[in-house]
Amino acid sequence: MLGTFDADVKAVGSDSISVDGKVIKVVSDRNPLNLPWGELGIDLVIEGTGVFVDAEGAGKHITAGAKKVLITAPGKGAIPTYVVGVNEDKYSPEEPIISNASCTTNCLAPFVKILDEKFGIVKGTMTTTHSYTGDQRLLDASHRDLRRARAAALNIVPTSTGAAKAVALVLPNLKGKLNGIALRVPTPNVSVVDLVVQVEKKTFAEEVNAAFREAASKELKGILDVCDVPLVSVDFRCSDVSSTIDSSLTMVMGDDMVKVVAWYDNEWGYSQRVVDLADIVANKW
């Protein structure tokens, strides 16, 4: 899907791998409490299972000897959430468990921040047309969500997403102003957000795109990009940025209703932000 990993990877004995000559120990257990983080001197655990996303579950890594945990999913409960380019400057080293939010929130929040700062968001809705994920079923089968129970590769599957509401976790002034849904589609990777908002300041499409271009060249460089050519989803595979505005699809109706479409590699791009946030944690120890 993303190609082969450009490195020399070998098994070393029964409990290690070698990546370009660097030996990395491999441990495995279904219960984080049994992992030897203390023995190995692990400072930061990146919790990427999607299972241990609350304080109790992620806290098991701390009990096992790790000092901090970064969850690569929306956290449950009062776990602090950070989106690089939006609110990472508010990270406190006193927080042992944090969340990097979802891939969709990482796409949405940076350009929503610009829209709100420049034009003032009154309210809005979002639809993410999202590649199918491992949480869906290959063939019709059981699932707690009856729609996700249907064959993922054969259907457009409407489902819920907390991505729009989660923007308020990193931009508190937008609490209660955004909501949305997801449409899961039969593609393996790369997704696209369609946001429609009512704004306070009268504007036009070119002015909206100009605001995005300015941010992409300054405070959101490496996080936000603007694309002026007619591309499709596969063209954004392995894009490092969190969000790419499709400028030709930006619309303004009645000078206060703004539509923005943004692409994102929901796997590769999100992974870049996990690394960025881990680096921030390491440098604010």
C-alpha positions as CSV (number, residue, x, y, z in Angstrom):
1,M,0.0,0.0,0.0
2,L,2.8,2.4,0.9
3,G,5.6,0.3,-0.7
4,T,8.4,-1.6,0.9
5,F,10.4,-0.1,3.8
6,D,13.7,1.2,2.5
7,A,16.0,-0.5,5.0
8,D,17.8,-3.7,5.7
9,V,15.6,-5.5,8.2
10,K,16.6,-8.9,9.7
11,A,15.6,-11.1,12.6
12,V,18.3,-11.4,15.3
13,G,17.8,-14.4,17.5
14,S,14.3,-15.0,18.9
15,D,13.7,-11.6,20.5
16,S,15.2,-8.8,18.4
17,I,15.3,-7.3,14.9
18,S,18.1,-5.4,13.1
19,V,17.2,-2.3,11.1
20,D,20.2,-1.1,9.0
21,G,22.5,-2.7,11.6
22,K,20.7,-1.2,14.7
23,V,19.5,-4.0,17.0
24,I,16.0,-3.4,18.5
25,K,14.5,-5.7,21.1
26,V,11.0,-7.0,20.4
27,V,8.7,-7.7,23.3
28,S,5.1,-8.9,23.2
29,D,2.2,-9.4,25.7
30,R,-1.5,-8.7,25.5
31,N,-1.3,-7.1,29.0
32,P,0.8,-3.9,29.2
33,L,1.4,-4.7,32.9
34,N,3.7,-7.6,31.8
35,L,5.9,-5.5,29.5
36,P,9.5,-4.9,30.8
37,W,9.5,-1.1,30.3
38,G,11.2,-0.6,33.7
39,E,13.9,-3.2,33.0
40,L,14.6,-1.7,29.6
41,G,14.6,1.9,30.8
42,I,11.8,3.0,28.5
43,D,11.0,6.7,28.8
44,L,8.1,7.0,26.3
45,V,5.7,4.4,25.1
46,I,3.8,5.1,21.9
47,E,0.5,3.3,22.5
48,G,-0.7,2.4,19.0
49,T,-3.0,-0.6,19.6
50,G,-6.2,1.5,19.7
51,V,-7.2,-0.6,22.8
52,F,-5.6,1.2,25.8
53,V,-6.9,4.7,25.2
54,D,-8.1,5.7,28.7
55,A,-6.1,6.6,31.8
56,E,-6.6,3.2,33.3
57,G,-5.5,1.3,30.2
58,A,-2.6,3.6,29.1
59,G,-1.6,3.9,32.8
60,K,-0.6,0.2,32.8
61,H,2.4,1.2,30.8
62,I,3.4,3.6,33.6
63,T,2.9,0.9,36.1
64,A,5.1,-1.4,34.0
65,G,7.9,1.1,34.3
66,A,7.5,3.6,31.4
67,K,7.6,7.3,32.3
68,K,5.2,8.7,29.7
69,V,2.6,7.4,27.2
70,L,1.6,8.9,23.9
71,I,-1.8,7.5,22.6
72,T,-2.2,7.5,18.8
73,A,-5.9,7.7,18.9
74,P,-8.6,9.9,20.5
75,G,-8.2,9.6,24.3
76,K,-11.1,8.8,26.5
77,G,-11.9,10.7,29.6
78,A,-9.7,13.7,30.7
79,I,-6.6,12.7,28.8
80,P,-5.0,15.9,27.4
81,T,-5.1,16.1,23.6
82,Y,-2.5,17.8,21.3
83,V,-2.5,18.5,17.6
84,V,0.9,19.7,16.2
85,G,0.5,23.1,14.6
86,V,-2.5,23.9,16.8
87,N,-1.9,23.6,20.5
88,E,1.3,21.7,21.1
89,D,2.8,24.8,22.7
90,K,0.5,24.1,25.7
91,Y,2.0,20.7,26.4
92,S,3.1,20.3,30.0
93,P,5.9,17.9,31.0
94,E,3.8,17.1,34.1
95,E,1.3,15.2,32.0
96,P,2.3,11.5,31.9
97,I,-0.4,10.4,29.4
98,I,-1.4,12.4,26.3
99,S,-3.3,11.8,23.1
100,N,-2.3,12.8,19.5
101,A,-6.0,12.9,18.6
102,S,-7.2,11.2,15.3
103,C,-5.9,11.5,11.8
104,T,-9.1,13.4,10.8
105,T,-8.8,15.8,13.7
106,N,-5.1,16.4,12.7
107,C,-6.3,17.2,9.2
108,L,-9.2,19.4,10.3
109,A,-7.9,21.4,13.2
110,P,-5.0,23.3,11.5
111,F,-7.1,24.8,8.8
112,V,-10.1,25.3,11.1
113,K,-7.8,27.3,13.3
114,I,-6.9,29.6,10.4
115,L,-10.6,30.0,9.4
116,D,-11.6,30.9,12.9
117,E,-8.7,33.4,13.4
118,K,-9.2,35.1,10.1
119,F,-13.0,35.0,9.6
120,G,-14.6,33.8,12.9
121,I,-16.5,30.5,12.8
122,V,-20.1,30.6,13.8
123,K,-21.0,26.9,13.3
124,G,-20.4,24.2,10.8
125,T,-20.5,20.5,9.7
126,M,-17.8,18.2,8.3
127,T,-17.9,15.0,6.3
128,T,-14.8,12.9,5.9
129,T,-14.7,10.5,3.0
130,H,-12.4,8.1,4.7
131,S,-10.6,5.0,3.5
132,Y,-11.8,1.8,5.2
133,T,-10.0,0.7,8.3
134,G,-9.3,-2.5,10.3
135,D,-12.3,-1.8,12.5
136,Q,-14.7,-2.7,9.6
137,R,-15.6,-6.2,8.3
138,L,-14.2,-7.6,5.1
139,L,-17.5,-9.5,4.6
140,D,-20.9,-8.9,6.2
141,A,-20.4,-10.1,9.8
142,S,-21.1,-9.0,13.4
143,H,-20.1,-5.6,14.7
144,R,-21.5,-3.3,17.4
145,D,-22.1,-0.7,14.6
146,L,-24.5,-2.3,12.2
147,R,-23.2,-0.3,9.3
148,R,-19.5,-1.2,10.0
149,A,-20.7,-4.8,10.0
150,R,-21.2,-4.6,6.3
151,A,-18.6,-5.6,3.7
152,A,-16.1,-2.8,3.7
153,A,-14.7,-3.3,0.2
154,L,-18.2,-3.4,-1.4
155,N,-20.0,-0.4,0.2
156,I,-19.9,3.3,1.0
157,V,-20.4,3.0,4.8
158,P,-21.8,6.0,6.7
159,T,-20.6,6.0,10.3
160,S,-19.9,8.3,13.2
161,T,-16.8,10.3,13.9
162,G,-15.8,12.4,16.8
163,A,-13.2,14.3,14.8
164,A,-15.2,17.6,14.4
165,K,-16.3,17.7,18.0
166,A,-12.7,16.8,19.1
167,V,-11.4,20.0,17.5
168,A,-12.8,21.7,20.6
169,L,-10.3,19.8,22.7
170,V,-7.5,21.7,21.0
171,L,-9.4,24.9,20.1
172,P,-11.8,25.3,23.2
173,N,-13.5,28.4,21.7
174,L,-15.1,26.2,19.1
175,K,-16.8,23.9,21.6
176,G,-20.3,23.1,20.4
177,K,-19.8,24.8,17.0
178,L,-18.7,21.8,14.8
179,N,-20.1,18.3,14.2
180,G,-19.7,15.7,11.4
181,I,-20.0,12.2,10.0
182,A,-17.7,9.8,8.1
183,L,-18.3,7.9,4.9
184,R,-16.0,4.9,4.8
185,V,-15.1,4.0,1.2
186,P,-13.4,1.0,-0.5
187,T,-9.9,2.6,-0.8
188,P,-7.0,1.5,1.3
189,N,-5.5,4.8,2.2
190,V,-5.8,8.6,1.8
191,S,-9.0,10.4,2.9
192,V,-10.6,13.8,2.3
193,V,-12.4,16.2,4.6
194,D,-15.3,18.4,3.4
195,L,-16.0,21.3,5.8
196,V,-18.8,23.8,5.5
197,V,-18.9,26.6,8.0
198,Q,-20.8,29.9,8.6
199,V,-18.4,32.7,9.3
200,E,-18.7,36.1,10.9
201,K,-16.7,38.1,8.5
202,K,-17.8,38.5,4.9
203,T,-15.3,36.9,2.5
204,F,-14.7,35.2,-0.9
205,A,-12.9,32.1,-2.1
206,E,-9.7,33.7,-3.1
207,E,-9.4,35.4,0.2
208,V,-9.9,32.2,2.1
209,N,-7.3,30.4,0.0
210,A,-4.9,33.3,0.5
211,A,-5.2,32.9,4.3
212,F,-4.3,29.2,3.9
213,R,-1.3,30.0,1.7
214,E,0.0,32.5,4.2
215,A,-0.3,30.0,7.1
216,A,1.2,27.2,5.0
217,S,4.3,29.4,4.4
218,K,4.6,30.6,8.0
219,E,3.2,29.1,11.2
220,L,1.8,26.0,9.7
221,K,4.7,25.2,7.3
222,G,5.1,21.4,7.1
223,I,1.6,20.9,8.6
224,L,-0.6,22.6,6.0
225,D,-0.3,22.7,2.2
226,V,-2.3,24.2,-0.6
227,C,-2.7,22.3,-3.9
228,D,-3.7,24.2,-7.1
229,V,-3.7,21.3,-9.5
230,P,-6.5,18.8,-10.1
231,L,-5.3,15.7,-8.3
232,V,-7.0,12.6,-6.9
233,S,-6.6,10.6,-3.7
234,V,-3.6,8.4,-4.7
235,D,-1.6,11.5,-5.5
236,F,-1.6,12.4,-1.8
237,R,-0.2,9.0,-0.7
238,C,2.9,9.5,1.6
239,S,2.2,13.2,2.0
240,D,4.0,14.4,5.1
241,V,1.6,17.3,5.9
242,S,-1.5,16.9,8.0
243,S,-3.7,18.6,5.6
244,T,-3.6,19.7,1.9
245,I,-6.2,22.3,0.9
246,D,-7.7,21.6,-2.6
247,S,-7.9,25.3,-3.6
248,S,-10.0,24.8,-6.7
249,L,-12.8,23.3,-4.5
250,T,-12.9,26.2,-2.0
251,M,-16.4,27.9,-2.3
252,V,-18.1,30.8,-0.7
253,M,-21.9,31.2,-0.8
254,G,-23.6,34.4,0.1
255,D,-20.3,35.8,1.4
256,D,-20.5,34.0,4.8
257,M,-20.8,30.3,4.1
258,V,-17.4,28.7,3.4
259,K,-16.7,25.3,2.0
260,V,-13.2,23.8,2.2
261,V,-12.0,20.5,0.9
262,A,-8.7,19.1,2.3
263,W,-6.8,15.8,1.6
264,Y,-4.8,13.8,4.1
265,D,-2.9,10.6,4.1
266,N,-4.6,9.1,7.2
267,E,-1.7,6.7,7.8
268,W,1.6,8.3,6.7
269,G,0.7,11.9,7.4
270,Y,-0.6,11.1,10.8
271,S,2.4,9.1,11.7
272,Q,4.6,12.1,11.0
273,R,2.7,14.1,13.6
274,V,3.1,11.2,16.1
275,V,6.9,11.5,15.6
276,D,6.7,15.3,15.9
277,L,4.7,15.1,19.2
278,A,7.1,12.5,20.6
279,D,10.0,14.8,19.8
280,I,8.2,17.7,21.6
281,V,7.6,15.4,24.7
282,A,11.3,14.4,24.7
283,N,12.5,18.0,24.5
284,K,10.2,19.2,27.2
285,W,11.1,16.5,29.7
